[in-house]
Amino acid sequence: MSKLNNLKHIYYERYSIDNIRYENYNLKNPNVKEKEYVLDNSDNAIKNEKLAYIQVIYNNNPILYVTTPKMFCPFGLNKKGFTMNLQFTNYQTDSEMNGFFEFVKNIEFQQMAHIGLDEKNSDLYMSQIQYSKNDVYDPSLIVKLPFKYNKFEVDIYSDNFTLSVFNIQKFMNMTCDIYIDKIWKFNDRFYCKWKVRNIYVY
């Protein structure tokens, strides 16, 4: 049995983007070590000075998981920030890849609308879709490998070889379970990073 079965196999088609909800949370007191956050029901996140993060919610779940198509990792693991790029290869001609690309892009548009951003200040939202100069290559999605308490919170599988996260090389093909949970406000900019939970390398 293939280790690919260890992935969640929750594909983007199972989601209706219109059903994603967002809740704004303010930092109660920035001067204490134990951070406490309180729900803020006001609409305009962009004008809220106290806003710390926005919780993503789908069907009452505070995490939205999705399994990627088989994707190409052009640069391998970036050991500086523990990130990697997953390329939307042939997204203009491959209907599955195009659907996944549109899914990610439309979530970003929806989040910008929730925050209250428009064309004039859209640069305050840091898109996780990376485009190459002059569109020489297909765009890619930047995903983060969560690292806590001195270890990666990522499981990695392959049927062909034994590997760890640090063995992720450039040009590998992989399918990943990725997720979003929060939009964080940092230095007046907004970040919703896709994080990796499971990786299957072909």
JOSUL-V507320 format. One line per field, one symbol per residue. phi: phi as a letter, one per 30 degrees, with the letter a starting at -180 (. if undefined). A space follows every 50 residues. Layout:
phi=???
This chain:
phi=.ddeddddhcceddccedcdcbbdbcddbdccdddbbbdbddddddccdd ecabddbbhicdbccbcdddbccdciddddchbbccdddhddccdddddd ededdddddddddddjcbedbdddccdccccddhhdcddbcdbccdbbhi bdcbcbbadcadacedcdcdidcacbcbabbbcccbhiccbbddcccbbc cd
